[in-house]
Amino acid sequence: MTNTAVTELIERSNRLGSDPKNTNYAGGNTSAKGSEIDPVTGEPVELCWVKGSGGDLGTLKESGLAVLRLDRMRSLVDVYPGLDREDEMVAAFDYCLHGKGGAAPSIDTAMHGLVDAAHVDHLHPDSGIAIATAADGEELTSKIFGDKVVWVPWRRPGFQLGLDIAKIKADNPQAIGCILGGHGITAWGATSEESEANSLWIIDTAAAYIAQNAKPEPFGPALDGYAALPETERRAKAAALAPTLRSIASHDKPMVGHFTDADVVLDFLASAEHPRLAALGTSCPDHFLRTKVKPLVLDLPASATVEESIARLTELHETYRADYQAYYDRNATPHSPAIRGADPLIILVPGVGMFSYGANKQTARVAGEFYVNAINVMRGAEGLSSYAPIDEAEKFKIEYWALEEAKLARMPKPKSLASRIALVTGAASGIGKAIATRLAAEGACVVIADLDLEKAQGAAAEIGNTDVAVGVAANVADEDAVRASIDAAVLAFGGLDIVVNNAGLSLSKALLDTTVADWDLQHNVMAKGSFLVSKAAAKVLIEQKLGGDIIYISSKNSVFAGPNNIAYSATKADQAHQVRLLAAELGEYGVKVNGINPDGVVRGSGIFAGGWGAKRAAVYGVPEEELGKYYAQRTLLKREVLPENVANAVFVLCSSDLSHTTGLHIPVDAGVAAAFLR
């Protein structure tokens, strides 16, 4: 039976963590103290339940709590070796754990265990951090909160900070919490309700004071030429810049991107003080761990052309990398972890918006959310005083903390297609949906492109949330529509790595029955459509400088001559030769182009369900419901081909195992001798 204290803690944590005004994603931690019967002694034992390392308050469950014996944790005070060796105390927490399982204790565990209060909340609200990063934060704390909230000068999270806050609580019985310089807030209470109420009072009181007392233009006056472009224009510019920006962010390792043109970002970039403030970097540890110490900011007005912007961004990237390397060299010690890459994680483009990057979409999106938090913090601090984040030496100690390195090492190994972005045409059903599902299962972000937007979005939702898959409309026979779908893909995930030309249809007719309209329809969708998609995608792939894969779902009919199939087979032969032509042309850019020749994919196939199955069954003289079995029996392996078999071949082609293969066609037909490639 779950302890009442734990139930209250989870409920409080979820309420606090689900409101972004209270804390950022995965930021902060909460705790509760209570007693349980020790199953070994049968006697009551005092415990502390605290959110474990890496968890998120908004979605916290009991399994995400570290459970420690309070007596043992507090006994650590007697063996604490001092500030120079306080990192050793994190390992000591393992000897205080109660029971089995549970999450790994976080660096903030001491704060919760040592403070003499039954319930403790440590949060990262924008309003609280604004006070914490103001140049006169200590004076503001006293002015805003009186003696109910105590100022704590910046100290890196750890055992000593826990001791400091415990002493403040003991010395200030009237206090309900602290402002942690450069960092956030901590509040406490005798009950869960009281702790939550105290946390919210600090957050809301700070926000109200900022709203009532901040100067009208905390970021300075409007900067001429830097105002937001009209929505259509700025999103078009964002899509045009996205491949180059991903190339910049992925110089050291491939990254997935996220784009936002939220008003908070556009307003910041339109103001005169944004270059100075951006250069100061973020302050809260959670912020700069996700965003790096500072962003790359394009120093051109919104009216700059795409070409001018790309040229300048390339120059700024070189400067950024040199500056980051110098930052590392200035602060690193012989024991520091190796540099983790010198590319920016946040790129700001005036008039357009913000691009953020990470190893996956969620990480990229959250990095952007964190920089929005940082903008809000800067606004509050500048509105009341001036923004004064912690210095770079302290930032480095946290960014390259051995404990942070250990936390990264505990993360699961990425899946084989992690950080890769795939677009699959005709993917709302059948073979295309199976391909998209397999690629997503292997870690790729997937764009479901289909003529029917509603079905595309429905298929994407079945695969995962929008950090995994999105649906876009794509009439592959229309050049403008194709360009729009590619733009939507790069704005959704930052770029493209894998493009699967799968969209198709078929009309089974004899030569004399095939009309010009029949011919044009099939060639427009498959031959012309594949050409248009490949052309638009290749532009992105080339600009990214990351290589990539273009895969054509052709057909056994591209090499096999059968009756009553002139238009379909001819266009499939066209697609098959496009593979060879593009493999020869795009190889110098590291782009592989390969094809797959399926046959007899009846189950789940949109083409067969649309009438093709009935017509092919009539050609072969079998009932339509037995067409799959018929196809299987005519193969060498006597196996029915399913959409998943085609999806498997796509995965193999874009996996590292075939990194040196291009211009290849793989039969997925269970063995049709007449279609063997020669």
Secondary structure, 3 states (H helix, E strand, C coil): CCCHHHHHHHHHHHHHHCCCCCCCCCCCEEEEEEEEECCCCCCEEEEEEEECCCCCHHHCCHHHEEEEEHHHHHHHHHHCCCHHHCCHHHHHHHHHECCCCCCCCCCCHHHHHHCCCCEEEEECCHHHHHHHCECCHHHHHHHHHCCCEEEECCCCCCHHHHHHHHHHHHHCCCCCEEEECCCEEEEEECCHHHHHHHHHHHHHHHHHHHHHHCCCCCCCCECCCCCCCCHHHHHHHHHHHHHHHHHHHCCCCCCEEEEECCHHHHHHHCECCHHHHHHHCCCCHHHHHHHCCCCEECCCCCCCCHHHHHHHHHHHHHHHHHHHHHHHHHHCCCCCCCCCCCCCCEEEECCCEEEEEECCHHHHHHHHHHHHHHHHHHHHHHHHCCECCCCHHHHHHHHCCHHHHHHHHCCCCCCCCCCCEEEEECCCCHHHHHHHHHHHHCCCEEEEEECCHHHHHHHHHHHCCCCCEEEEECCCCCHHHHHHHHHHHHHHHCCCCEEEECCCCCCCCCHHHCCHHHHHHHHHHHHHHHHHHHHHHHHHHHHHCCCEEEEEECCHHHCCCCCCCHHHHHHHHHHHHHHHHHHHHHHHHCEEEEEEEECCCCCCCHHHHHHHHHHHHHHHCCCHHHHHHHHHHCCCCCCCCCHHHHHHHHHHHHCHHHCCCCCCEEEECCCCHHHCCC
